Amino acid sequence: MSDILIKSEKDLSDFEKLGLVDFSYSRIDTYYQCPSKYFYSYITKEPRQFNAPATLGNIIHSVLENTLSNDGDISISELKQEYEKNIPLWDPDNLISNELISSGSTMLDEFYDQNSDKVFNIYEKEMSFSFVIGSYRIIGFIDRVDIVGNTVHITDYKTGKWEVTQKDVHNNLQLGIYALALHNIFPEKEIYAELYYLRSGRRKGHLFTPEDIDRVKENLISSILSIIEDKNFLPTSNPRTCSYCDHAKSGACGTGVFRNRNNSR
């Protein structure tokens, strides 16, 4: 078993709390996408640009959060009504294309088809968590947590096109962090975590063993140390990343501006 301890912030002294540095999966993932993107996002804190696919993701997440319950069957009309209500709330300037809006409606149709006869055992939606590992506070939200018998079931909804392969899902750091957080809360229960791809309807998950949990701790510490020790935050070697980067579009990242200008020729 790993000797890396997971602590609760309430168990720390006031002095220990002063030294905590916040991290999240999205923050770590940003670094691995591009160290320069991390630098502009979290160190110089450059403003974010409007991102239509991400905004659509927020809309779909809100719909599922507001409609799913343990009280009865889900309703396609309720899903669609909630969708129509949330679109102007998240996109008041109508910047999301009709094609993307239509794809969001199709995702809800697919979700309904797969879950119309399902009995939910929801423990919490948009569940916040926080735990301390080393001198780092890990924070985040989990889309949905169900408890069925002795198993905690974690669901993270994905609205994008890209999917991890099933053979790699056990190494997914996002699911690992979620599993670690819930293992800390429910140490006596099994932890199953899955990515639910709403475009395709595919669900890819893994039952996290104690050995998996130890590996997550080690990978999490290693990832954070890579960020802490980086002094240069160089741009990614993959120029395609720049095509959808906020900081290339805003002009904050000169490398991204240069690459996108060349790609557009």
LOLOMI-394765 format. One record per residue: x, y, z of N, C-alpha, C in turn; residue number from 0. Coordinates in nm, 3 decimals, decimal comma, always signed. Last residue first. Example, Ala and Ser with C-alpha at 12.3 -4.5 7.8 and 13.67 -1.06 7.14 Angstrom:
ATOM      nc1      nc2      nc3     cac1     cac2     cac3      cc1      cc2      cc3  resi
ATOM   +1,285   -0,225   +0,708   +1,367   -0,106   +0,714   +1,290   +0,003   +0,787     1
ATOM   +1,319   -0,569   +0,780   +1,230   -0,450   +0,780   +1,320   -0,330   +0,780     0
***
This chain:
ATOM      nc1      nc2      nc3     cac1     cac2     cac3      cc1      cc2      cc3  resi
ATOM   -0,295   +3,008   -4,402   -0,249   +3,046   -4,536   -0,276   +2,936   -4,636   264
ATOM   -0,352   +2,921   -4,153   -0,463   +2,977   -4,229   -0,424   +3,014   -4,371   263
ATOM   -0,116   +2,844   -4,038   -0,210   +2,739   -4,073   -0,323   +2,791   -4,162   262
ATOM   +0,001   +3,091   -3,983   +0,062   +3,005   -4,086   -0,036   +2,898   -4,133   261
ATOM   -0,168   +3,175   -3,779   -0,155   +3,257   -3,901   -0,098   +3,173   -4,015   260
ATOM   -0,123   +2,982   -3,588   -0,254   +2,990   -3,649   -0,252   +3,072   -3,778   259
ATOM   +0,147   +3,036   -3,521   +0,109   +2,907   -3,578   -0,027   +2,915   -3,649   258
ATOM   +0,127   +3,301   -3,420   +0,213   +3,271   -3,535   +0,171   +3,139   -3,602   257
ATOM   -0,041   +3,261   -3,200   -0,080   +3,354   -3,307   -0,004   +3,322   -3,435   256
ATOM   +0,118   +3,087   -3,047   -0,011   +3,042   -3,098   -0,060   +3,130   -3,212   255
ATOM   +0,332   +3,258   -2,987   +0,355   +3,134   -3,061   +0,226   +3,084   -3,124   254
ATOM   +0,210   +3,457   -2,831   +0,265   +3,489   -2,963   +0,289   +3,366   -3,049   253
ATOM   -0,066   +3,467   -2,647   +0,042   +3,373   -2,678   +0,091   +3,398   -2,819   252
ATOM   -0,254   +3,671   -2,666   -0,166   +3,666   -2,549   -0,045   +3,576   -2,575   251
ATOM   -0,436   +3,668   -2,868   -0,308   +3,731   -2,896   -0,211   +3,726   -2,780   250
ATOM   -0,671   +3,530   -2,854   -0,669   +3,664   -2,795   -0,541   +3,741   -2,828   249
ATOM   -0,604   +3,285   -2,971   -0,707   +3,369   -3,033   -0,703   +3,512   -2,982   248
ATOM   -0,419   +3,190   -2,791   -0,375   +3,213   -2,929   -0,474   +3,307   -2,997   247
ATOM   -0,582   +3,166   -2,572   -0,474   +3,263   -2,564   -0,406   +3,285   -2,698   246
ATOM   -0,768   +2,964   -2,629   -0,813   +3,100   -2,598   -0,701   +3,202   -2,616   245
ATOM   -0,713   +2,732   -2,888   -0,666   +2,788   -2,761   -0,712   +2,933   -2,745   244
ATOM   -0,753   +2,593   -3,119   -0,870   +2,613   -3,033   -0,830   +2,670   -2,895   243
ATOM   -0,508   +2,592   -3,244   -0,624   +2,632   -3,323   -0,749   +2,654   -3,238   242
ATOM   -0,313   +2,488   -3,081   -0,326   +2,634   -3,086   -0,453   +2,679   -3,157   241
ATOM   -0,315   +2,219   -3,130   -0,370   +2,266   -3,003   -0,397   +2,416   -3,006   240
ATOM   -0,170   +2,191   -3,360   -0,316   +2,186   -3,371   -0,384   +2,234   -3,244   239
ATOM   +0,100   +2,180   -3,293   +0,044   +2,310   -3,333   -0,108   +2,309   -3,345   238
ATOM   +0,255   +2,026   -3,043   +0,143   +1,997   -3,133   +0,075   +2,128   -3,174   237
ATOM   +0,431   +2,095   -2,853   +0,488   +2,063   -2,985   +0,380   +2,035   -3,088   236
ATOM   +0,329   +2,375   -2,651   +0,320   +2,237   -2,693   +0,385   +2,216   -2,829   235
ATOM   +0,559   +2,623   -2,525   +0,440   +2,582   -2,601   +0,445   +2,434   -2,637   234
ATOM   +0,694   +2,606   -2,187   +0,710   +2,615   -2,332   +0,582   +2,572   -2,404   233
ATOM   +0,755   +2,681   -1,913   +0,619   +2,672   -1,967   +0,619   +2,691   -2,120   232
ATOM   +0,983   +2,717   -1,747   +0,976   +2,778   -1,881   +0,837   +2,781   -1,942   231
ATOM   +1,001   +2,579   -1,516   +1,042   +2,719   -1,510   +1,018   +2,793   -1,641   230
ATOM   +0,840   +2,332   -1,332   +0,858   +2,389   -1,466   +0,892   +2,538   -1,454   229
ATOM   +0,773   +2,239   -1,082   +0,916   +2,249   -1,115   +0,944   +2,310   -1,252   228
ATOM   +0,496   +2,230   -1,083   +0,564   +2,315   -0,986   +0,708   +2,341   -1,027   227
ATOM   +0,450   +2,033   -1,281   +0,406   +2,171   -1,300   +0,483   +2,266   -1,210   226
ATOM   +0,561   +1,807   -1,166   +0,606   +1,848   -1,300   +0,569   +1,994   -1,326   225
ATOM   +0,411   +1,790   -0,933   +0,552   +1,827   -0,923   +0,608   +1,870   -1,058   224
ATOM   +0,166   +1,703   -1,041   +0,175   +1,834   -0,976   +0,320   +1,880   -0,968   223
ATOM   +0,238   +1,448   -1,134   +0,188   +1,549   -1,226   +0,202   +1,689   -1,167   222
ATOM   +0,311   +1,317   -0,895   +0,409   +1,333   -1,002   +0,367   +1,444   -1,099   221
ATOM   +0,066   +1,318   -0,757   +0,180   +1,390   -0,702   +0,284   +1,417   -0,811   220
ATOM   -0,078   +1,153   -0,937   -0,124   +1,288   -0,905   -0,009   +1,372   -0,850   219
ATOM   +0,059   +0,913   -0,935   +0,050   +0,989   -1,059   +0,010   +1,133   -1,034   218
ATOM   +0,018   +0,837   -0,665   +0,153   +0,858   -0,716   +0,152   +0,942   -0,843   217
ATOM   -0,264   +0,816   -0,658   -0,192   +0,906   -0,566   -0,055   +0,940   -0,621   216
ATOM   -0,304   +0,615   -0,850   -0,357   +0,749   -0,872   -0,285   +0,850   -0,784   215
ATOM   -0,191   +0,397   -0,720   -0,128   +0,446   -0,843   -0,176   +0,587   -0,876   214
ATOM   -0,374   +0,360   -0,514   -0,235   +0,395   -0,482   -0,165   +0,453   -0,604   213
ATOM   -0,594   +0,287   -0,671   -0,601   +0,408   -0,588   -0,460   +0,454   -0,550   212
ATOM   -0,508   +0,041   -0,775   -0,535   +0,154   -0,864   -0,534   +0,286   -0,787   211
ATOM   -0,501   -0,108   -0,541   -0,375   -0,083   -0,612   -0,391   +0,033   -0,710   210
ATOM   -0,773   -0,120   -0,478   -0,681   -0,049   -0,387   -0,548   -0,018   -0,454   209
ATOM   -0,939   -0,064   -0,799   -0,890   -0,150   -0,692   -0,805   -0,067   -0,595   208
ATOM   -1,210   +0,065   -0,962   -1,080   +0,100   -0,906   -1,046   +0,013   -0,786   207
ATOM   -1,348   -0,030   -1,251   -1,363   -0,053   -1,108   -1,225   -0,037   -1,044   206
ATOM   -1,423   +0,192   -1,517   -1,325   +0,103   -1,452   -1,359   +0,092   -1,304   205
ATOM   -1,577   +0,270   -1,840   -1,549   +0,283   -1,698   -1,453   +0,179   -1,646   204
ATOM   -1,754   +0,428   -2,078   -1,626   +0,360   -2,058   -1,582   +0,381   -1,914   203
ATOM   -2,020   +0,428   -2,293   -1,983   +0,448   -2,152   -1,859   +0,363   -2,126   202
ATOM   -2,165   +0,588   -2,577   -2,072   +0,491   -2,519   -2,034   +0,530   -2,378   201
ATOM   -2,316   +0,774   -2,703   -2,385   +0,686   -2,608   -2,295   +0,584   -2,543   200
ATOM   -2,204   +0,963   -2,863   -2,207   +0,825   -2,914   -2,291   +0,732   -2,826   199
ATOM   -2,248   +1,196   -2,713   -2,265   +1,196   -2,859   -2,285   +1,055   -2,912   198
ATOM   -2,189   +1,141   -2,448   -2,328   +1,163   -2,483   -2,352   +1,168   -2,634   197
ATOM   -2,005   +0,922   -2,280   -1,995   +1,005   -2,401   -2,134   +1,021   -2,462   196
ATOM   -1,914   +0,902   -1,966   -2,035   +0,878   -2,044   -2,033   +0,975   -2,162   195
ATOM   -1,673   +0,737   -1,787   -1,694   +0,849   -1,877   -1,814   +0,814   -1,965   194
ATOM   -1,691   +0,611   -1,449   -1,703   +0,599   -1,594   -1,717   +0,734   -1,662   193
ATOM   -1,592   +0,416   -1,171   -1,601   +0,548   -1,233   -1,604   +0,532   -1,384   192
ATOM   -1,654   +0,258   -0,867   -1,657   +0,243   -1,012   -1,676   +0,381   -1,074   191
ATOM   -1,541   +0,141   -0,570   -1,555   +0,264   -0,647   -1,546   +0,231   -0,796   190
ATOM   -1,679   -0,021   -0,283   -1,611   -0,028   -0,412   -1,637   +0,102   -0,489   189
ATOM   -1,648   +0,104   +0,059   -1,723   +0,069   -0,062   -1,632   +0,055   -0,184   188
ATOM   -1,511   +0,201   +0,274   -1,557   +0,062   +0,284   -1,626   +0,015   +0,155   187
ATOM   -1,458   +0,470   +0,235   -1,347   +0,374   +0,228   -1,390   +0,228   +0,228   186
ATOM   -1,590   +0,718   +0,122   -1,653   +0,587   +0,143   -1,547   +0,476   +0,137   185
ATOM   -1,408   +0,927   +0,106   -1,535   +0,949   +0,175   -1,602   +0,817   +0,212   184
ATOM   -1,198   +0,820   -0,034   -1,168   +0,885   +0,093   -1,295   +0,906   +0,175   183
ATOM   -1,325   +0,741   -0,262   -1,267   +0,637   -0,176   -1,236   +0,695   -0,038   182
ATOM   -1,377   +0,990   -0,371   -1,489   +0,912   -0,317   -1,441   +0,796   -0,230   181
ATOM   -1,115   +1,071   -0,446   -1,198   +1,156   -0,360   -1,310   +1,076   -0,294   180
ATOM   -1,041   +0,860   -0,616   -0,965   +0,886   -0,494   -1,046   +0,968   -0,395   179
ATOM   -1,222   +0,895   -0,824   -1,224   +0,771   -0,746   -1,151   +0,788   -0,613   178
ATOM   -1,138   +1,145   -0,916   -1,274   +1,129   -0,864   -1,283   +1,003   -0,776   177
ATOM   -0,881   +1,075   -1,003   -0,897   +1,176   -0,897   -1,036   +1,164   -0,833   176
ATOM   -0,950   +0,889   -1,205   -0,869   +0,850   -1,090   -0,883   +0,946   -0,973   175
ATOM   -1,085   +1,042   -1,391   -1,159   +0,939   -1,318   -1,083   +0,895   -1,194   174
ATOM   -0,857   +1,199   -1,463   -0,980   +1,260   -1,412   -1,062   +1,159   -1,332   173
ATOM   -0,670   +1,017   -1,560   -0,643   +1,088   -1,434   -0,768   +1,152   -1,377   172
ATOM   -0,700   +0,699   -1,680   -0,755   +0,833   -1,693   -0,744   +0,908   -1,560   171
ATOM   -0,627   +0,438   -1,674   -0,520   +0,537   -1,653   -0,571   +0,680   -1,660   170
ATOM   -0,850   +0,301   -1,740   -0,801   +0,283   -1,602   -0,689   +0,380   -1,569   169
ATOM   -0,880   +0,352   -2,010   -0,964   +0,427   -1,917   -0,915   +0,413   -1,773   168
ATOM   -0,752   +0,216   -2,208   -0,676   +0,320   -2,139   -0,754   +0,389   -2,028   167
ATOM   -0,931   +0,043   -2,319   -0,811   -0,016   -2,259   -0,728   +0,086   -2,183   166
ATOM   -1,121   +0,213   -2,428   -1,156   +0,138   -2,308   -1,031   +0,083   -2,240   165
ATOM   -0,985   +0,532   -2,523   -1,013   +0,392   -2,551   -1,043   +0,320   -2,420   164
ATOM   -1,156   +0,848   -2,504   -1,046   +0,760   -2,466   -1,084   +0,617   -2,505   163
ATOM   -1,280   +1,055   -2,768   -1,303   +0,956   -2,663   -1,173   +0,882   -2,631   162
ATOM   -1,404   +1,361   -2,901   -1,289   +1,274   -2,873   -1,319   +1,181   -2,755   161
ATOM   -1,630   +1,521   -2,906   -1,621   +1,410   -3,001   -1,510   +1,311   -2,963   160
ATOM   -1,800   +1,621   -2,596   -1,708   +1,636   -2,709   -1,703   +1,511   -2,795   159
ATOM   -1,943   +1,575   -2,371   -2,019   +1,617   -2,489   -1,931   +1,636   -2,612   158
ATOM   -1,955   +1,356   -2,101   -1,870   +1,418   -2,202   -1,954   +1,452   -2,324   157
ATOM   -2,008   +1,317   -1,752   -2,063   +1,334   -1,885   -1,963   +1,404   -1,977   156
ATOM   -1,913   +1,081   -1,526   -1,871   +1,210   -1,580   -1,920   +1,220   -1,724   155
ATOM   -2,020   +0,909   -1,244   -2,045   +0,934   -1,386   -1,997   +1,074   -1,421   154
ATOM   -1,953   +0,654   -1,012   -1,922   +0,792   -1,054   -1,947   +0,804   -1,204   153
ATOM   -2,090   +0,464   -0,769   -2,081   +0,473   -0,915   -2,066   +0,621   -0,953   152
ATOM   -2,004   +0,257   -0,511   -2,021   +0,398   -0,547   -1,994   +0,409   -0,697   151
ATOM   -2,147   -0,040   -0,392   -2,067   +0,025   -0,496   -2,106   +0,171   -0,512   150
ATOM   -2,307   -0,193   -0,238   -2,174   -0,164   -0,185   -2,086   -0,090   -0,285   149
ATOM   -2,599   -0,055   -0,355   -2,544   -0,158   -0,267   -2,410   -0,114   -0,210   148
ATOM   -2,516   +0,214   -0,528   -2,596   +0,093   -0,547   -2,534   -0,019   -0,465   147
ATOM   -2,514   +0,550   -0,558   -2,472   +0,443   -0,468   -2,570   +0,327   -0,484   146
ATOM   -2,384   +0,791   -0,787   -2,490   +0,698   -0,747   -2,432   +0,598   -0,648   145
ATOM   -2,308   +1,111   -0,877   -2,263   +0,999   -0,792   -2,386   +0,919   -0,753   144
ATOM   -2,217   +1,324   -1,145   -2,320   +1,245   -1,077   -2,257   +1,132   -0,998   143
ATOM   -2,000   +1,509   -1,183   -2,132   +1,529   -1,243   -2,241   +1,452   -1,171   142
ATOM   -1,804   +1,649   -0,932   -1,836   +1,525   -1,004   -1,979   +1,537   -1,054   141
ATOM   -1,557   +1,899   -0,898   -1,699   +1,863   -0,896   -1,718   +1,736   -0,979   140
ATOM   -1,272   +1,991   -0,688   -1,343   +1,962   -0,811   -1,490   +1,932   -0,788   139
ATOM   -0,934   +2,002   -0,562   -1,074   +2,041   -0,559   -1,141   +2,006   -0,691   138
ATOM   -0,672   +1,939   -0,352   -0,733   +1,898   -0,478   -0,883   +1,924   -0,469   137
ATOM   -0,409   +2,105   -0,218   -0,553   +2,085   -0,199   -0,612   +2,056   -0,336   136
ATOM   -0,089   +1,995   -0,118   -0,177   +2,040   -0,225   -0,322   +2,007   -0,193   135
ATOM   +0,118   +1,883   +0,018   +0,083   +2,021   +0,052   -0,010   +2,082   -0,052   134
ATOM   -0,017   +1,564   +0,021   +0,105   +1,643   +0,038   +0,068   +1,782   +0,087   133
ATOM   -0,344   +1,624   -0,042   -0,240   +1,526   -0,066   -0,107   +1,601   -0,068   132
ATOM   -0,669   +1,677   +0,065   -0,531   +1,725   +0,071   -0,437   +1,608   +0,050   131
ATOM   -0,978   +1,741   -0,106   -0,893   +1,662   -0,019   -0,750   +1,713   -0,031   130
ATOM   -1,308   +1,800   -0,192   -1,180   +1,862   -0,161   -1,104   +1,767   -0,070   129
ATOM   -1,594   +1,825   -0,408   -1,503   +1,752   -0,320   -1,376   +1,831   -0,300   128
ATOM   -1,939   +1,845   -0,501   -1,809   +1,908   -0,479   -1,725   +1,820   -0,387   127
ATOM   -2,144   +1,704   -0,739   -2,091   +1,686   -0,603   -1,952   +1,749   -0,591   126
ATOM   -2,349   +1,711   -0,932   -2,252   +1,820   -0,919   -2,191   +1,820   -0,778   125
ATOM   -2,568   +1,515   -0,726   -2,530   +1,567   -0,857   -2,443   +1,690   -0,837   124
ATOM   -2,577   +1,219   -0,522   -2,560   +1,364   -0,536   -2,523   +1,397   -0,680   123
ATOM   -2,698   +0,970   -0,545   -2,656   +1,017   -0,413   -2,639   +1,169   -0,416   122
ATOM   -2,942   +0,807   -0,729   -2,853   +0,924   -0,722   -2,827   +0,962   -0,576   121
ATOM   -3,029   +0,579   -0,874   -2,995   +0,573   -0,731   -2,897   +0,686   -0,700   120
ATOM   -3,293   +0,538   -1,114   -3,170   +0,602   -1,066   -3,155   +0,584   -0,915   119
ATOM   -3,399   +0,306   -1,334   -3,426   +0,354   -1,199   -3,294   +0,409   -1,144   118
ATOM   -3,471   +0,345   -1,682   -3,374   +0,325   -1,575   -3,425   +0,379   -1,442   117
ATOM   -3,602   +0,381   -1,916   -3,659   +0,283   -1,822   -3,569   +0,257   -1,702   116
ATOM   -3,451   +0,572   -2,048   -3,593   +0,599   -2,023   -3,655   +0,503   -1,922   115
ATOM   -3,184   +0,562   -2,125   -3,214   +0,567   -1,981   -3,362   +0,582   -1,947   114
ATOM   -3,144   +0,563   -2,398   -3,066   +0,469   -2,318   -3,114   +0,459   -2,173   113
ATOM   -3,315   +0,765   -2,483   -3,331   +0,630   -2,537   -3,259   +0,526   -2,450   112
ATOM   -3,204   +0,986   -2,350   -3,337   +0,937   -2,314   -3,356   +0,793   -2,360   111
ATOM   -2,961   +1,012   -2,486   -2,962   +0,987   -2,342   -3,097   +0,929   -2,299   110
ATOM   -3,055   +1,070   -2,742   -2,977   +0,948   -2,720   -2,978   +0,911   -2,572   109
ATOM   -3,174   +1,318   -2,694   -3,254   +1,207   -2,747   -3,185   +1,074   -2,718   108
ATOM   -2,949   +1,460   -2,615   -3,055   +1,436   -2,516   -3,148   +1,325   -2,562   107
ATOM   -2,809   +1,465   -2,856   -2,749   +1,401   -2,739   -2,855   +1,368   -2,635   106
ATOM   -2,983   +1,620   -3,011   -2,965   +1,478   -3,045   -2,903   +1,402   -2,928   105
ATOM   -2,944   +1,867   -2,894   -3,077   +1,805   -2,886   -3,069   +1,655   -2,915   104
ATOM   -2,679   +1,908   -2,971   -2,712   +1,898   -2,830   -2,847   +1,832   -2,809   103
ATOM   -2,708   +1,933   -3,244   -2,633   +1,817   -3,192   -2,660   +1,798   -3,044   102
ATOM   -2,847   +2,175   -3,255   -2,913   +2,053   -3,300   -2,842   +1,929   -3,247   101
ATOM   -2,646   +2,347   -3,171   -2,768   +2,336   -3,091   -2,841   +2,207   -3,126   100
ATOM   -2,474   +2,317   -3,386   -2,431   +2,270   -3,255   -2,550   +2,254   -3,162    99
ATOM   -2,629   +2,431   -3,589   -2,582   +2,294   -3,603   -2,542   +2,236   -3,468    98
ATOM   -2,660   +2,692   -3,503   -2,779   +2,605   -3,505   -2,738   +2,458   -3,516    97
ATOM   -2,387   +2,797   -3,288   -2,448   +2,772   -3,419   -2,570   +2,681   -3,405    96
ATOM   -2,382   +3,034   -3,030   -2,373   +2,892   -3,064   -2,450   +2,867   -3,194    95
ATOM   -2,446   +3,294   -2,982   -2,321   +3,269   -3,052   -2,304   +3,122   -3,091    94
ATOM   -2,653   +3,445   -2,853   -2,681   +3,355   -2,965   -2,556   +3,327   -3,049    93
ATOM   -2,610   +3,580   -2,621   -2,582   +3,653   -2,746   -2,599   +3,565   -2,870    92
ATOM   -2,656   +3,407   -2,411   -2,750   +3,518   -2,431   -2,729   +3,592   -2,563    91
ATOM   -2,605   +3,121   -2,332   -2,564   +3,185   -2,458   -2,658   +3,300   -2,491    90
ATOM   -2,711   +3,042   -2,092   -2,568   +3,022   -2,113   -2,516   +3,095   -2,236    89
ATOM   -2,978   +3,118   -2,125   -2,910   +3,151   -1,999   -2,758   +3,143   -2,016    88
ATOM   -3,062   +3,018   -2,370   -3,039   +3,163   -2,357   -2,968   +3,203   -2,228    87
ATOM   -3,055   +2,731   -2,291   -2,976   +2,786   -2,402   -2,956   +2,938   -2,388    86
ATOM   -3,233   +2,660   -2,088   -3,094   +2,686   -2,054   -3,013   +2,750   -2,165    85
ATOM   -3,479   +2,615   -2,211   -3,469   +2,718   -2,106   -3,324   +2,757   -2,080    84
ATOM   -3,427   +2,405   -2,381   -3,466   +2,534   -2,439   -3,453   +2,646   -2,337    83
ATOM   -3,374   +2,209   -2,181   -3,272   +2,247   -2,280   -3,303   +2,385   -2,337    82
ATOM   -3,617   +2,184   -2,057   -3,505   +2,234   -1,979   -3,392   +2,280   -2,071    81
ATOM   -3,759   +2,075   -2,272   -3,800   +2,204   -2,215   -3,687   +2,267   -2,135    80
ATOM   -3,621   +1,833   -2,305   -3,618   +1,933   -2,412   -3,661   +2,071   -2,362    79
ATOM   -3,677   +1,703   -2,060   -3,539   +1,725   -2,102   -3,531   +1,837   -2,205    78
ATOM   -3,956   +1,693   -2,075   -3,893   +1,771   -1,968   -3,747   +1,801   -2,003    77
ATOM   -3,987   +1,522   -2,292   -4,039   +1,659   -2,302   -3,977   +1,748   -2,194    76
ATOM   -3,879   +1,288   -2,194   -3,810   +1,355   -2,304   -3,859   +1,499   -2,318    75
ATOM   -3,841   +1,219   -1,854   -3,935   +1,259   -1,958   -3,859   +1,331   -2,069    74
ATOM   -3,757   +0,941   -1,642   -3,725   +1,069   -1,704   -3,822   +1,093   -1,820    73
ATOM   -3,952   +0,801   -1,374   -3,893   +0,794   -1,507   -3,862   +0,934   -1,559    72
ATOM   -3,876   +0,909   -1,033   -3,955   +0,846   -1,138   -3,882   +0,846   -1,270    71
ATOM   -3,708   +1,001   -0,832   -3,852   +1,000   -0,807   -3,934   +0,930   -0,914    70
ATOM   -3,445   +1,053   -0,843   -3,481   +0,917   -0,803   -3,632   +0,897   -0,795    69
ATOM   -3,364   +1,251   -1,136   -3,395   +1,233   -0,994   -3,425   +1,086   -0,969    68
ATOM   -3,271   +1,498   -1,374   -3,260   +1,361   -1,325   -3,291   +1,354   -1,175    67
ATOM   -3,286   +1,779   -1,420   -3,400   +1,692   -1,451   -3,391   +1,551   -1,391    66
ATOM   -3,058   +1,925   -1,360   -3,188   +1,978   -1,315   -3,304   +1,881   -1,336    65
ATOM   -2,847   +1,782   -1,472   -2,847   +1,809   -1,328   -2,987   +1,846   -1,280    64
ATOM   -2,917   +1,790   -1,740   -2,917   +1,661   -1,671   -2,917   +1,680   -1,519    63
ATOM   -2,891   +2,069   -1,787   -3,017   +1,998   -1,815   -3,024   +1,869   -1,735    62
ATOM   -2,623   +2,115   -1,726   -2,729   +2,178   -1,645   -2,862   +2,107   -1,664    61
ATOM   -2,498   +1,970   -1,931   -2,476   +1,932   -1,792   -2,585   +1,989   -1,702    60
ATOM   -2,584   +2,120   -2,152   -2,626   +1,980   -2,139   -2,610   +1,933   -1,994    59
ATOM   -2,452   +2,366   -2,097   -2,598   +2,359   -2,110   -2,648   +2,217   -2,086    58
ATOM   -2,183   +2,294   -2,101   -2,241   +2,348   -1,977   -2,394   +2,340   -1,980    57
ATOM   -2,161   +2,218   -2,370   -2,140   +2,120   -2,264   -2,199   +2,165   -2,132    56
ATOM   -2,196   +2,467   -2,489   -2,297   +2,364   -2,510   -2,285   +2,256   -2,404    55
ATOM   -1,955   +2,578   -2,404   -2,080   +2,634   -2,355   -2,195   +2,536   -2,375    54
ATOM   -1,775   +2,424   -2,550   -1,771   +2,418   -2,404   -1,900   +2,472   -2,344    53
ATOM   -1,846   +2,498   -2,816   -1,862   +2,359   -2,770   -1,863   +2,347   -2,618    52
ATOM   -1,788   +2,787   -2,803   -1,922   +2,735   -2,826   -1,939   +2,589   -2,781    51
ATOM   -1,625   +2,993   -2,604   -1,603   +2,864   -2,667   -1,738   +2,795   -2,680    50
ATOM   -1,491   +3,314   -2,564   -1,612   +3,233   -2,578   -1,579   +3,105   -2,654    49
ATOM   -1,179   +3,322   -2,376   -1,262   +3,358   -2,491   -1,387   +3,269   -2,493    48
ATOM   -1,057   +3,440   -2,060   -1,097   +3,333   -2,150   -1,183   +3,389   -2,263    47
ATOM   -0,780   +3,656   -1,972   -0,924   +3,627   -1,984   -0,951   +3,517   -2,085    46
ATOM   -0,491   +3,530   -1,797   -0,548   +3,598   -1,912   -0,697   +3,563   -1,924    45
ATOM   -0,322   +3,465   -1,570   -0,469   +3,474   -1,562   -0,529   +3,561   -1,674    44
ATOM   -0,062   +3,410   -1,534   -0,092   +3,549   -1,569   -0,243   +3,575   -1,572    43
ATOM   -0,134   +3,147   -1,431   -0,029   +3,230   -1,371   -0,052   +3,377   -1,405    42
ATOM   -0,340   +3,020   -1,567   -0,337   +3,013   -1,421   -0,229   +3,099   -1,355    41
ATOM   -0,330   +3,073   -1,847   -0,458   +3,050   -1,779   -0,450   +3,070   -1,629    40
ATOM   -0,065   +3,101   -1,919   -0,155   +3,214   -1,945   -0,288   +3,197   -1,870    39
ATOM   +0,032   +2,848   -1,832   +0,093   +2,973   -1,785   -0,004   +3,090   -1,802    38
ATOM   -0,123   +2,668   -1,981   -0,131   +2,669   -1,835   -0,081   +2,803   -1,780    37
ATOM   -0,025   +2,728   -2,232   -0,167   +2,752   -2,203   -0,190   +2,756   -2,053    36
ATOM   +0,234   +2,636   -2,201   +0,211   +2,780   -2,220   +0,065   +2,816   -2,192    35
ATOM   +0,196   +2,357   -2,179   +0,246   +2,433   -2,064   +0,225   +2,583   -2,077    34
ATOM   -0,082   +2,192   -2,297   +0,021   +2,289   -2,338   +0,067   +2,367   -2,216    33
ATOM   -0,202   +1,963   -2,193   -0,236   +2,008   -2,328   -0,125   +2,099   -2,382    32
ATOM   -0,093   +1,961   -1,941   -0,052   +1,855   -2,033   -0,097   +1,882   -2,176    31
ATOM   -0,219   +2,188   -1,832   -0,072   +2,182   -1,842   -0,028   +2,078   -1,943    30
ATOM   -0,487   +2,107   -1,839   -0,444   +2,223   -1,918   -0,293   +2,221   -1,937    29
ATOM   -0,481   +1,904   -1,649   -0,504   +1,870   -1,789   -0,462   +1,984   -1,881    28
ATOM   -0,452   +2,054   -1,415   -0,345   +1,962   -1,455   -0,358   +1,928   -1,603    27
ATOM   -0,699   +2,189   -1,420   -0,574   +2,264   -1,416   -0,456   +2,176   -1,463    26
ATOM   -0,880   +1,983   -1,414   -0,877   +2,071   -1,531   -0,748   +2,151   -1,536    25
ATOM   -0,831   +1,871   -1,159   -0,801   +1,794   -1,280   -0,789   +1,887   -1,400    24
ATOM   -0,662   +2,116   -0,953   -0,781   +2,042   -0,997   -0,742   +1,961   -1,119    23
ATOM   -0,509   +2,268   -0,666   -0,503   +2,206   -0,797   -0,636   +2,137   -0,825    22
ATOM   -0,376   +2,510   -0,442   -0,492   +2,447   -0,505   -0,460   +2,389   -0,642    21
ATOM   -0,159   +2,463   -0,176   -0,171   +2,514   -0,313   -0,283   +2,437   -0,382    20
ATOM   -0,115   +2,549   +0,167   -0,180   +2,466   +0,065   -0,185   +2,537   -0,070    19
ATOM   -0,013   +2,696   +0,377   +0,080   +2,651   +0,274   +0,017   +2,570   +0,162    18
ATOM   -0,220   +2,742   +0,552   -0,162   +2,856   +0,482   -0,074   +2,813   +0,365    17
ATOM   -0,266   +2,497   +0,673   -0,360   +2,544   +0,572   -0,303   +2,659   +0,490    16
ATOM   -0,066   +2,490   +0,866   -0,058   +2,398   +0,751   -0,151   +2,444   +0,638    15
ATOM   -0,167   +2,681   +1,045   -0,039   +2,705   +0,978   -0,026   +2,616   +0,855    14
ATOM   -0,398   +2,561   +1,138   -0,411   +2,685   +1,063   -0,282   +2,715   +0,986    13
ATOM   -0,370   +2,203   +1,079   -0,357   +2,323   +1,164   -0,372   +2,447   +1,076    12
ATOM   -0,613   +1,976   +0,942   -0,487   +2,049   +0,936   -0,487   +2,165   +1,035    11
ATOM   -0,857   +1,860   +0,927   -0,762   +1,796   +1,016   -0,627   +1,868   +1,020    10
ATOM   -0,994   +1,990   +0,733   -1,034   +2,019   +0,872   -0,937   +1,958   +0,973     9
ATOM   -0,900   +1,879   +0,499   -0,850   +2,011   +0,538   -0,884   +2,043   +0,683     8
ATOM   -0,804   +1,540   +0,519   -0,910   +1,639   +0,509   -0,857   +1,772   +0,560     7
ATOM   -0,559   +1,355   +0,331   -0,610   +1,420   +0,451   -0,730   +1,509   +0,418     6
ATOM   -0,388   +1,073   +0,235   -0,491   +1,167   +0,195   -0,553   +1,224   +0,323     5
ATOM   -0,043   +0,985   +0,211   -0,165   +1,001   +0,289   -0,259   +1,102   +0,226     4
ATOM   +0,150   +0,743   +0,076   +0,103   +0,879   +0,049   -0,034   +0,895   +0,115     3
ATOM   +0,233   +0,487   +0,088   +0,244   +0,563   +0,213   +0,207   +0,710   +0,192     2
ATOM   +0,041   +0,229   -0,069   +0,117   +0,354   -0,077   +0,120   +0,423   +0,059     1
ATOM   +0,083   -0,120   +0,000   +0,000   +0,000   +0,000   +0,087   +0,126   +0,000     0
***
